[in-house]
């Protein structure tokens, strides 16, 4: 059970922050409580779930506490077709029309493009040109399947989270967008794909946000891509969120640590979180975790908190 966020940390995490227009949430895998808590706290205009939702009940039921507080949008992930329940609780939900996959929608003043699912080599290995894909569409796959292999008289359930070339190409030829949300990562990630970069560049987006790999990554801040790159990219961990536009205070790495790190400290230590943040630590060159994170070392502090939370060695 997660510890409650202390009032002091709550206040500090909201210090000097404007109401976010958009919040992107990493793969919930059935745990939507952090989504509800963050929306209630920060009141964004809209949110986007980045796949692997695996709602335990229909999504509109799971998110009922925030239906009137924000617009809810999503893309699906590979695990959203793991079981009949995973599939039905998403695509059978009253929020099913909020799937961004394969289209561009204006959300909170931004044109947001979505590409859900993952690449599967049986259909298309994105290391090869799309023209060389084994199967061009879901219909082509269905026609290649024996009747007993089909699910609900269509393609196998598993492949309903597969990226098909015709879906990709349709999005590639769409009008320009501001933001691209994907389940798969761009090429800068060790397990990412150049096809995501090419899509982002063709759409002219300034921002790419992905889930799938369960990592919080600011690729520019990590030095993995330059500020001169065609777009900026972020990965979002499960249970974490990215608020957009970024808080200028977080962007400069000064003032206070990112709010997701403060929330994580509260989850790990409860009421003692601030005491831990204020205590100098030898692994941080004698700095306090709060000061070290505010100075640009938030990833190291986050790794320490994750190790403590999961019983690892710090």
C-alpha positions in Angstrom: 0.0 0.0 0.0 1.4 3.4 -1.0 2.0 5.9 1.8 -0.1 9.1 1.7 1.5 12.2 0.4 2.4 14.6 3.3 0.8 18.0 3.2 4.2 19.7 3.2 5.4 17.7 0.2 2.1 18.4 -1.5 2.5 22.1 -1.1 6.2 22.1 -2.2 5.4 20.1 -5.3 2.8 22.6 -6.3 5.0 25.6 -5.5 5.1 28.3 -8.2 3.5 25.8 -10.7 0.8 26.8 -13.2 -2.0 24.5 -13.9 -0.8 22.0 -16.6 -2.6 21.9 -19.9 -1.7 18.2 -20.5 -0.5 15.4 -18.4 0.9 12.1 -19.9 0.8 9.0 -17.7 3.1 6.0 -18.0 1.7 2.4 -18.3 -0.9 1.9 -15.5 -1.0 -1.9 -15.7 -4.3 -1.9 -13.8 -3.3 0.6 -11.1 -5.2 3.9 -12.0 -5.1 5.4 -8.5 -2.0 7.5 -9.3 -3.8 8.9 -12.3 -6.8 9.8 -10.3 -4.7 11.3 -7.5 -2.6 13.4 -9.9 -5.7 14.8 -11.8 -7.4 15.7 -8.5 -4.3 17.5 -7.3 -3.2 19.3 -10.5 -6.4 19.7 -12.4 -5.0 19.5 -15.9 -7.2 20.3 -18.9 -6.6 16.9 -20.4 -4.7 13.7 -19.9 -3.3 11.0 -22.1 -2.6 7.4 -21.0 0.4 6.0 -22.9 -0.8 2.3 -23.2 -0.7 -0.9 -21.2 -3.8 0.3 -19.3 -5.2 -3.1 -18.4 -8.2 -1.6 -16.6 -9.7 -4.0 -14.1 -13.2 -2.7 -14.9 -14.4 -0.7 -17.9 -12.1 2.3 -18.1 -14.9 4.9 -17.6 -15.8 3.1 -14.4 -12.2 3.0 -13.2 -11.8 6.7 -13.9 -15.3 7.8 -12.8 -13.9 10.2 -10.0 -12.2 12.3 -12.7 -14.6 12.2 -15.6 -15.8 15.7 -14.8 -12.4 17.1 -14.0 -10.5 16.5 -17.2 -10.6 15.2 -20.7 -9.3 11.6 -20.9 -7.5 10.3 -23.9 -5.4 7.2 -24.5 -3.4 5.0 -26.8 -3.2 1.3 -26.3 -0.2 -0.9 -25.5 0.8 -4.5 -26.2 -0.6 -5.7 -22.9 -4.0 -4.3 -23.6 -4.7 -7.4 -25.7 -3.3 -9.9 -23.2 -6.8 -11.1 -22.2 -10.4 -10.7 -23.1 -10.9 -8.6 -20.0 -7.9 -6.3 -20.9 -9.4 -5.8 -24.3 -13.0 -5.4 -23.4 -12.4 -3.0 -20.4 -10.7 -0.7 -22.8 -12.4 -1.0 -26.2 -15.8 -1.8 -24.6 -15.6 1.2 -22.4 -17.6 4.4 -22.8 -14.2 6.1 -23.4 -13.3 3.8 -26.3 -13.8 6.8 -28.7 -11.0 8.6 -26.9 -8.4 6.3 -28.5 -5.8 8.5 -30.3 -4.4 5.6 -32.3 -4.0 6.5 -36.0 -5.4 10.0 -35.8 -4.7 13.6 -34.8 -7.0 15.4 -32.3 -6.8 18.9 -30.9 -6.5 18.5 -27.1 -6.0 21.4 -24.7 -4.8 23.6 -27.5 -2.3 21.1 -29.0 -2.7 18.9 -32.1 -1.9 15.5 -30.7 -1.1 12.5 -32.9 -1.3 8.9 -31.5 0.3 5.6 -32.4 -0.7 2.8 -30.1 0.6 -0.8 -30.0 3.9 -2.2 -30.9 5.8 -3.5 -34.0 5.7 -7.3 -34.5 8.0 -8.7 -37.1 5.3 -11.2 -38.4 3.5 -8.2 -39.7 6.2 -5.6 -40.2 9.8 -5.5 -39.0 10.4 -1.7 -38.9 14.1 -2.2 -39.5 13.0 -2.9 -43.1 11.2 -0.4 -45.4 7.4 -0.4 -44.8 6.9 -1.5 -48.4 8.6 -4.8 -47.5 6.2 -5.5 -44.7 4.9 -9.1 -44.7 1.3 -7.9 -44.2 0.0 -4.5 -45.2 -3.1 -4.4 -43.0 -5.3 -6.1 -40.4 -7.6 -7.2 -43.2 -4.6 -8.9 -45.0 -3.8 -10.7 -41.8 -7.3 -11.9 -41.3 -7.5 -13.3 -44.8 -4.3 -15.2 -44.2 -5.7 -16.8 -41.0 -7.6 -20.1 -40.7 -11.1 -19.6 -39.2 -10.1 -21.3 -36.0 -7.2 -18.8 -35.5 -9.5 -15.8 -35.6 -10.8 -14.1 -32.6 -14.4 -12.8 -32.7 -14.2 -13.5 -36.5 -11.4 -11.0 -36.9 -7.7 -11.1 -36.4 -6.2 -12.7 -33.3 -6.7 -10.7 -30.2 -2.9 -10.4 -29.7 -2.5 -8.7 -33.1 -5.1 -6.0 -32.2 -2.2 -4.3 -30.5 0.1 -4.7 -33.5 1.1 -1.7 -35.6 0.0 -2.3 -39.2 1.7 -0.6 -42.1 -1.5 1.0 -43.5 -2.2 2.6 -40.1 1.3 4.0 -39.9 1.3 5.3 -43.4 -2.1 7.0 -42.9 -0.7 8.8 -39.9 2.5 9.6 -41.8 0.5 11.4 -44.5 -1.7 13.3 -42.0 -1.5 17.1 -41.5 1.1 18.6 -39.2 0.8 18.0 -35.4 2.4 19.5 -32.3 2.8 16.3 -30.2 3.2 12.6 -31.0 2.3 10.0 -28.3 3.4 6.5 -28.9 3.8 3.2 -27.0 7.0 2.3 -28.8 10.0 4.5 -28.2 12.0 6.6 -30.7 15.3 5.5 -32.0 17.3 7.3 -29.3 16.1 4.6 -26.8 18.2 1.3 -27.0 15.0 -0.5 -27.9 13.5 2.3 -29.9 12.7 2.6 -33.6 13.8 4.9 -36.4 10.2 4.6 -37.8 9.0 6.6 -34.8 11.5 9.4 -35.5 10.5 9.4 -39.2 6.8 9.7 -38.2 7.6 12.5 -35.7 9.6 14.4 -38.3 7.0 14.1 -41.1 4.3 15.3 -38.7 6.5 18.2 -37.6 6.0 17.6 -33.9 8.0 19.4 -31.3 7.4 16.7 -28.6 7.3 12.8 -28.6 6.1 11.1 -25.4 6.2 7.3 -25.0 5.6 4.6 -22.5 6.3 0.8 -22.8 9.8 0.7 -21.2 8.9 1.8 -17.7 11.6 4.5 -17.5 11.4 8.2 -16.8 13.7 9.7 -19.4 14.2 13.3 -20.6 16.4 12.5 -23.5 17.8 16.0 -23.8 18.6 16.3 -20.1 20.3 12.9 -20.2 22.5 14.0 -23.1 21.1 11.3 -25.4 19.8 13.9 -27.9 20.7 17.5 -28.4 18.4 20.5 -28.0 18.9 21.1 -31.8 17.1 17.8 -32.6 13.9 18.0 -34.6 11.8 17.1 -31.6 12.2 16.6 -27.8 11.4 13.2 -26.4 10.4 11.9 -23.0 9.8 8.4 -21.7 7.3 8.0 -18.8 7.5 5.3 -16.2 4.5 3.4 -14.9 2.8 5.3 -12.1 4.6 8.5 -13.2 3.5 11.5 -15.2 4.8 14.3 -17.4 3.1 17.7 -17.2 3.1 19.8 -20.4 4.1 22.5 -20.9 7.1 21.9 -18.6 7.4 23.9 -15.4 10.2 26.5 -16.2 11.6 25.8 -12.7 12.0 22.1 -13.5 13.4 22.9 -17.0 16.2 25.0 -15.5 17.0 22.4 -12.8 16.7 25.0 -10.1 14.4 25.8 -7.2 12.9 22.5 -6.3 12.9 18.8 -7.5 10.4 17.5 -10.0 7.1 16.8 -8.5 7.0 13.2 -9.5 10.2 12.7 -7.5 8.6 14.4 -4.4 5.6 12.1 -4.8 7.9 9.1 -5.0 9.6 10.1 -1.8 6.3 10.4 -0.1 5.3 6.9 -1.4 8.5 5.5 0.0 8.8 7.3 3.3 5.4 8.7 4.1 5.5 11.5 6.7 9.3 11.0 7.0 9.9 11.9 3.3 10.9 15.5 3.9 13.4 14.5 6.6 15.1 12.1 4.1 15.1 14.8 1.4 16.8 17.3 3.8 19.5 14.9 5.1 23.0 15.0 3.4 23.9 11.7 1.7 27.3 10.4 1.0 26.2 9.0 -2.4 25.3 12.5 -3.4 28.7 14.1 -2.6 27.4 15.1 0.8 24.4 17.1 -0.7 20.9 16.6 0.5 18.7 14.6 -2.0 16.5 17.7 -2.5 19.4 19.9 -3.4 21.0 17.3 -5.6 17.8 16.7 -7.5 17.1 20.4 -7.9 20.6 20.8 -9.3 19.9 18.4 -12.1 20.5 15.1 -10.4 16.9 14.0 -10.0 17.4 10.7 -11.9 20.1 9.6 -9.4 17.8 10.5 -6.5 14.9 8.7 -8.2 17.1 5.6 -8.6 17.9 5.6 -4.9 14.3 5.9 -4.0 13.3 3.1 -6.3 16.0 0.9 -4.8 14.8 1.6 -1.3 11.2 1.0 -2.3 11.9 -2.3 -3.9 14.4 -3.6 -1.3 17.5 -3.0 -3.4 20.9 -1.7 -2.3 21.6 2.0 -2.2 
